[in-house]
């Protein structure tokens, strides 16, 4: 049977792989210094200002597009689950009726009924399989749309802000053990994404 629970974007399993969004070439040219001490100081300042991160858990919890996407998928799963349940119940009733009256049927009637029920059971299995595959395809498409929305926005946002890398951070991500809160830009990203989404909905 179909799992009604939507895998929350596989916990944004795409990891926001946003170690992209290179800043403009002008920034690189402006970072030259005349002394070694100056170079060290400039590099430290540049790194702290151009490498930032987004908390993926917080982003998903506050991004309205994701909430609507999740609700839509859950509604579809619920509807399909209801159809599967109804078909399954109808089939079970037919089986019960056959078992109840089998003793009074002729051998030919029993064979005919059993063949018909076998075909229905096979059809029910195919319907279940197709429903699950359809849901999985829809979920994958929605996840791709979400990834593209976030990635495209962050590429533009990073360019505007001069960020060289936008990393992702979450409690469930063992790849990042610590992230300084001063480098977090989750709120500004969520605010920007929600602003764009409101415009799209209009």
TORKESE-105844 format. One line per 4 residues: number of its first residue (from 1); their letters; for each residue x, y, z of N, C-alpha, C. Coordinates in steps of 0.02 Angstrom, whole numbers, padded with zeros to 5 digits. Layout:
N
NUM> a> X,Y,Z,X,Y,Z,X,Y,Z ~ ... .
//
This chain:
202
1> xxxx> 00042,-00060,00000,00000,00000,00000,00044,00062,00000 ~ 00015,00115,-00025,00055,00176,-00030,00069,00207,00037 ~ 00129,00232,00045,00148,00269,00106,00123,00340,00099 ~ 00076,00360,00141,00046,00426,00135,00093,00481,00157 .
5> xxxx> 00146,00463,00191,00190,00514,00219,00241,00536,00168 ~ 00241,00599,00152,00288,00626,00104,00356,00632,00137 ~ 00408,00605,00105,00475,00612,00132,00495,00684,00125 ~ 00499,00722,00181,00507,00795,00176,00567,00813,00134 .
9> xxxx> 00554,00809,00070,00605,00826,00021,00667,00786,00036 ~ 00655,00724,00056,00710,00681,00077,00754,00721,00125 ~ 00720,00757,00171,00754,00800,00219,00800,00848,00182 ~ 00773,00874,00127,00811,00915,00079,00875,00879,00062 .
13> xxxx> 00865,00815,00044,00921,00771,00030,00967,00798,-00023 ~ 00940,00841,-00064,00985,00870,-00113,01038,00912,-00079 ~ 01032,00920,-00014,01084,00952,00026,01096,01023,00008 ~ 01051,01051,-00031,01059,01119,-00055,01126,01127,-00092 .
17> xxxx> 01153,01075,-00116,01221,01075,-00144,01235,01142,-00177 ~ 01241,01192,-00137,01247,01260,-00163,01316,01288,-00153 ~ 01365,01245,-00159,01434,01269,-00155,01453,01296,-00223 ~ 01407,01338,-00248,01416,01370,-00312,01412,01445,-00302 .
21> xxxx> 01382,01478,-00349,01372,01551,-00343,01437,01588,-00332 ~ 01482,01582,-00378,01546,01618,-00373,01534,01693,-00378 ~ 01570,01730,-00340,01564,01803,-00344,01595,01826,-00409 ~ 01584,01889,-00427,01609,01915,-00491,01685,01919,-00490 .
25> xxxx> 01714,01919,-00550,01787,01920,-00555,01816,01983,-00526 ~ 01777,02036,-00522,01803,02099,-00495,01826,02091,-00423 ~ 01791,02048,-00384,01809,02038,-00314,01880,02010,-00308 ~ 01896,01962,-00353,01961,01930,-00350,02015,01982,-00364 .
29> xxxx> 02002,02026,-00411,02052,02076,-00428,02063,02126,-00373 ~ 02012,02139,-00335,02017,02190,-00282,02049,02164,-00219 ~ 02066,02099,-00217,02093,02070,-00155,02169,02071,-00152 ~ 02202,02100,-00201,02276,02103,-00200,02299,02153,-00149 .
33> xxxx> 02351,02135,-00111,02378,02180,-00061,02452,02189,-00073 ~ 02482,02238,-00041,02553,02254,-00053,02600,02222,-00004 ~ 02575,02197,00052,02618,02165,00102,02589,02099,00121 ~ 02633,02055,00150,02609,01989,00171,02557,01996,00226 .
37> xxxx> 02569,02042,00272,02521,02053,00327,02455,02076,00298 ~ 02460,02121,00249,02399,02145,00218,02362,02090,00183 ~ 02398,02045,00149,02367,01989,00115,02331,01944,00164 ~ 02363,01929,00221,02333,01886,00271,02269,01916,00298 .
41> xxxx> 02271,01981,00312,02212,02015,00340,02155,02016,00290 ~ 02172,02032,00227,02121,02035,00176,02089,01966,00165 ~ 02131,01914,00164,02105,01846,00153,02057,01826,00208 ~ 02074,01842,00270,02031,01823,00326,01964,01858,00321 .
45> xxxx> 01966,01923,00305,01904,01962,00299,01862,01936,00241 ~ 01896,01921,00186,01861,01898,00126,01826,01831,00139 ~ 01861,01786,00172,01832,01720,00185,01770,01725,00229 ~ 01775,01764,00282,01718,01769,00328,01659,01803,00295 .
49> xxxx> 01671,01845,00245,01616,01880,00213,01587,01843,00153 ~ 01624,01795,00125,01601,01764,00064,01583,01690,00070 ~ 01594,01660,00127,01572,01592,00139,01518,01593,00192 ~ 01458,01576,00173,01401,01579,00218,01364,01512,00215 .
53> xxxx> 01313,01505,00256,01276,01442,00254,01202,01454,00266 ~ 01163,01405,00245,01091,01405,00255,01073,01343,00296 ~ 01033,01352,00348,01008,01296,00387,00949,01265,00349 ~ 00960,01206,00320,00909,01175,00278,00846,01157,00317 .
57> xxxx> 00853,01138,00380,00794,01121,00420,00749,01182,00429 ~ 00780,01239,00445,00743,01300,00455,00714,01325,00390 ~ 00751,01317,00335,00726,01339,00270,00662,01302,00252 ~ 00662,01236,00260,00603,01197,00244,00544,01214,00289 .
61> xxxx> 00558,01227,00351,00505,01241,00399,00471,01308,00385 ~ 00506,01353,00350,00479,01420,00341,00466,01440,00268 ~ 00485,01397,00221,00475,01414,00151,00404,01395,00131 ~ 00363,01444,00113,00292,01432,00098,00283,01386,00038 .
65> xxxx> 00325,01391,-00011,00319,01348,-00070,00326,01275,-00051 ~ 00374,01260,-00007,00383,01191,00016,00322,01167,00054 ~ 00294,01210,00096,00234,01190,00134,00177,01173,00086 ~ 00166,01214,00035,00113,01202,-00013,00127,01138,-00053 .
69> xxxx> 00189,01129,-00072,00209,01069,-00110,00196,01006,-00070 ~ 00216,01008,-00006,00206,00951,00038,00132,00936,00047 ~ 00092,00989,00056,00020,00979,00066,-00012,00949,00003 ~ 00010,00972,-00055,-00017,00945,-00118,-00001,00871,-00127 .
73> xxxx> 00060,00852,-00111,00080,00782,-00118,00044,00738,-00066 ~ 00036,00765,-00007,00001,00726,00045,-00072,00717,00027 ~ -00102,00768,-00004,-00172,00763,-00025,-00180,00710,-00080 ~ -00132,00709,-00126,-00135,00659,-00179,-00126,00589,-00150 .
77> xxxx> -00079,00582,-00103,-00068,00517,-00072,-00131,00493,-00036 ~ -00164,00540,-00002,-00225,00523,00035,-00280,00500,-00013 ~ -00287,00536,-00068,-00338,00519,-00118,-00325,00450,-00148 ~ -00263,00439,-00168,-00245,00374,-00198,-00253,00318,-00148 .
81> xxxx> -00234,00331,-00086,-00242,00280,-00034,-00315,00261,-00025 ~ -00358,00311,-00030,-00430,00298,-00024,-00455,00255,-00081 ~ -00431,00268,-00142,-00451,00228,-00199,-00427,00155,-00191 ~ -00365,00148,-00169,-00339,00081,-00158,-00379,00043,-00105 .
85> xxxx> -00396,00079,-00052,-00434,00048,00003,-00502,00026,-00021 ~ -00535,00070,-00061,-00602,00054,-00086,-00600,-00007,-00132 ~ -00552,-00009,-00177,-00546,-00066,-00223,-00529,-00130,-00185 ~ -00486,-00123,-00136,-00468,-00182,-00096,-00526,-00209,-00057 .
89> xxxx> -00566,-00164,-00028,-00625,-00186,00011,-00676,-00220,-00034 ~ -00686,-00191,-00095,-00734,-00220,-00141,-00713,-00290,-00162 ~ -00648,-00298,-00173,-00622,-00364,-00192,-00631,-00414,-00136 ~ -00618,-00393,-00075,-00625,-00438,-00017,-00699,-00460,-00009 .
93> xxxx> -00745,-00414,-00024,-00817,-00432,-00019,-00834,-00485,-00071 ~ -00807,-00478,-00131,-00820,-00527,-00183,-00792,-00595,-00164 ~ -00733,-00595,-00136,-00702,-00658,-00115,-00745,-00691,-00060 ~ -00768,-00650,-00013,-00809,-00676,00042,-00874,-00705,00016 .
97> xxxx> -00905,-00671,-00033,-00967,-00695,-00062,-00956,-00762,-00098 ~ -00900,-00765,-00133,-00885,-00828,-00169,-00876,-00885,-00119 ~ -00837,-00873,-00067,-00824,-00925,-00017,-00889,-00947,00016 ~ -00934,-00900,00025,-00998,-00915,00058,-01043,-00959,00015 .
101> xxxx> -01040,-00947,-00051,-01085,-00985,-00095,-01051,-01038,-00136 ~ -00986,-01049,-00125,-00949,-01097,-00166,-00977,-01167,-00162 ~ -01002,-01185,-00104,-01026,-01254,-00094,-01086,-01270,-00139 ~ -01124,-01219,-00158,-01185,-01231,-00198,-01172,-01222,-00273 .
105> xxxx> -01110,-01204,-00290,-01093,-01193,-00361,-01071,-01257,-00394 ~ -01080,-01259,-00459,-01054,-01315,-00497,-00979,-01306,-00506 ~ -00945,-01358,-00526,-00873,-01354,-00536,-00855,-01301,-00588 ~ -00897,-01296,-00639,-00885,-01247,-00692,-00893,-01176,-00666 .
109> xxxx> -00944,-01166,-00625,-00956,-01099,-00596,-00899,-01079,-00549 ~ -00876,-01127,-00509,-00820,-01112,-00464,-00757,-01093,-00503 ~ -00743,-01131,-00555,-00683,-01117,-00595,-00688,-01048,-00628 ~ -00747,-01033,-00655,-00757,-00968,-00688,-00750,-00911,-00638 .
113> xxxx> -00779,-00919,-00579,-00776,-00866,-00528,-00704,-00857,-00503 ~ -00670,-00911,-00492,-00601,-00908,-00467,-00555,-00874,-00518 ~ -00566,-00888,-00581,-00526,-00856,-00634,-00540,-00781,-00636 ~ -00604,-00763,-00628,-00623,-00692,-00628,-00592,-00657,-00568 .
117> xxxx> -00594,-00688,-00510,-00565,-00658,-00450,-00489,-00652,-00456 ~ -00458,-00702,-00488,-00385,-00700,-00497,-00366,-00641,-00541 ~ -00406,-00629,-00595,-00393,-00572,-00639,-00401,-00507,-00601 ~ -00452,-00503,-00560,-00464,-00442,-00521,-00407,-00429,-00472 .
121> xxxx> -00383,-00483,-00441,-00328,-00476,-00393,-00265,-00451,-00429 ~ -00254,-00476,-00489,-00196,-00454,-00528,-00203,-00380,-00547 ~ -00264,-00361,-00568,-00277,-00292,-00586,-00267,-00245,-00526 ~ -00289,-00268,-00468,-00281,-00229,-00407,-00207,-00219,-00391 .
125> xxxx> -00168,-00272,-00400,-00097,-00267,-00387,-00063,-00218,-00435 ~ -00083,-00219,-00498,-00055,-00173,-00548,-00075,-00101,-00532 ~ -00137,-00092,-00511,-00160,-00025,-00494,-00120,00002,-00435 ~ -00109,-00040,-00386,-00069,-00020,-00328,00001,-00001,-00349 .
129> xxxx> 00032,-00043,-00391,00100,-00030,-00414,00104,00035,-00454 ~ 00056,00045,-00499,00056,00105,-00541,00045,00168,-00499 ~ 00001,00162,-00448,-00014,00219,-00405,00048,00240,-00367 ~ 00084,00191,-00340,00145,00206,-00304,00199,00236,-00349 .
133> xxxx> 00204,00210,-00410,00254,00236,-00457,00236,00307,-00478 ~ 00172,00319,-00488,00150,00386,-00507,00165,00436,-00452 ~ 00152,00416,-00390,00166,00460,-00334,00240,00474,-00327 ~ 00281,00422,-00336,00353,00430,-00331,00379,00477,-00385 .
137> xxxx> 00350,00472,-00445,00370,00517,-00500,00351,00589,-00484 ~ 00290,00598,-00459,00267,00666,-00441,00312,00696,-00387 ~ 00328,00655,-00337,00370,00678,-00282,00439,00699,-00308 ~ 00467,00658,-00352,00533,00673,-00380,00531,00738,-00420 .
141> xxxx> 00478,00748,-00458,00471,00809,-00498,00465,00871,-00453 ~ 00426,00863,-00399,00417,00919,-00353,00483,00935,-00317 ~ 00520,00884,-00300,00584,00894,-00266,00633,00931,-00313 ~ 00631,00912,-00376,00675,00945,-00425,00656,01019,-00432 .
145> xxxx> 00591,01032,-00434,00568,01102,-00439,00591,01142,-00378 ~ 00585,01111,-00320,00606,01145,-00259,00680,01159,-00260 ~ 00718,01109,-00279,00791,01118,-00282,00809,01176,-00329 ~ 00778,01175,-00389,00793,01227,-00438,00774,01297,-00413 .
149> xxxx> 00717,01301,-00379,00696,01366,-00352,00747,01393,-00302 ~ 00767,01351,-00256,00814,01372,-00204,00883,01386,-00234 ~ 00906,01341,-00277,00973,01349,-00307,00976,01412,-00350 ~ 00925,01422,-00392,00925,01481,-00436,00923,01546,-00396 .
153> xxxx> 00882,01545,-00344,00878,01606,-00302,00945,01620,-00269 ~ 00976,01568,-00242,01039,01578,-00206,01096,01598,-00252 ~ 01096,01575,-00313,01147,01596,-00361,01143,01672,-00371 ~ 01081,01696,-00380,01071,01767,-00390,01086,01806,-00326 .
157> xxxx> 01062,01780,-00270,01071,01814,-00206,01145,01817,-00187 ~ 01181,01763,-00199,01252,01760,-00183,01291,01810,-00226 ~ 01272,01817,-00288,01306,01864,-00332,01295,01935,-00308 ~ 01233,01950,-00287,01217,02017,-00263,01256,02033,-00199 .
161> xxxx> 01263,01983,-00155,01295,01993,-00090,01371,01983,-00092 ~ 01396,01954,-00145,01468,01941,-00148,01490,01878,-00113 ~ 01443,01831,-00104,01461,01767,-00073,01494,01722,-00124 ~ 01549,01690,-00105,01581,01643,-00151,01552,01573,-00143 .
165> xxxx> 01534,01554,-00082,01505,01488,-00069,01445,01495,-00023 ~ 01392,01458,-00040,01334,01453,00005,01328,01380,00023 ~ 01344,01364,00085,01342,01295,00108,01277,01279,00143 ~ 01265,01216,00155,01206,01196,00193,01226,01166,00260 .
169> xxxx> 01184,01177,00309,01198,01151,00376,01134,01127,00408 ~ 01137,01069,00440,01079,01043,00476,01104,00993,00528 ~ 01063,00981,00578,01083,00934,00630,01093,00864,00603 ~ 01056,00847,00550,01061,00781,00522,01115,00773,00470 .
173> xxxx> 01154,00826,00460,01207,00823,00410,01274,00812,00444 ~ 01301,00752,00442,01364,00738,00477,01425,00771,00444 ~ 01415,00799,00385,01471,00830,00349,01492,00897,00379 ~ 01448,00927,00419,01463,00991,00451,01454,00983,00526 .
177> xxxx> 01508,00988,00563,01505,00979,00635,01493,01044,00672 ~ 01513,01099,00642,01503,01164,00675,01498,01218,00622 ~ 01455,01266,00635,01448,01324,00591,01435,01385,00634 ~ 01476,01436,00626,01469,01497,00664,01404,01532,00644 .
181> xxxx> 01363,01550,00693,01298,01581,00679,01304,01647,00642 ~ 01362,01679,00648,01370,01744,00614,01372,01735,00538 ~ 01382,01674,00515,01385,01661,00443,01319,01636,00415 ~ 01269,01629,00459,01204,01602,00436,01164,01656,00400 .
185> xxxx> 01136,01638,00343,01095,01685,00304,01025,01655,00291 ~ 01006,01607,00332,00942,01572,00320,00883,01620,00316 ~ 00878,01665,00364,00820,01709,00366,00815,01753,00304 ~ 00870,01781,00284,00867,01825,00225,00850,01786,00162 .
189> xxxx> 00873,01722,00160,00857,01680,00103,00783,01661,00103 ~ 00758,01640,00161,00687,01622,00167,00643,01681,00151 ~ 00660,01739,00177,00620,01799,00163,00618,01814,00088 ~ 00676,01807,00057,00679,01820,-00015,00640,01769,-00055 .
193> xxxx> 00646,01706,-00037,00610,01653,-00072,00534,01661,-00064 ~ 00513,01678,-00003,00441,01687,00009,00414,01747,-00028 ~ 00453,01799,-00033,00433,01859,-00071,00422,01841,-00144 ~ 00469,01804,-00173,00462,01782,-00243,00402,01737,-00252 .
197> xxxx> 00391,01692,-00204,00336,01645,-00210,00268,01681,-00207 ~ 00263,01731,-00165,00201,01770,-00161,00186,01803,-00227 ~ 00238,01828,-00260,00228,01859,-00326,00205,01808,-00377 ~ 00233,01747,-00374,00214,01694,-00420,00140,01674,-00410 .
201> xx> 00119,01671,-00347,00050,01649,-00332,-00001,01700,-00357 ~ 00019,01764,-00360,-00027,01816,-00384,-00037,01809,-00459 .
//
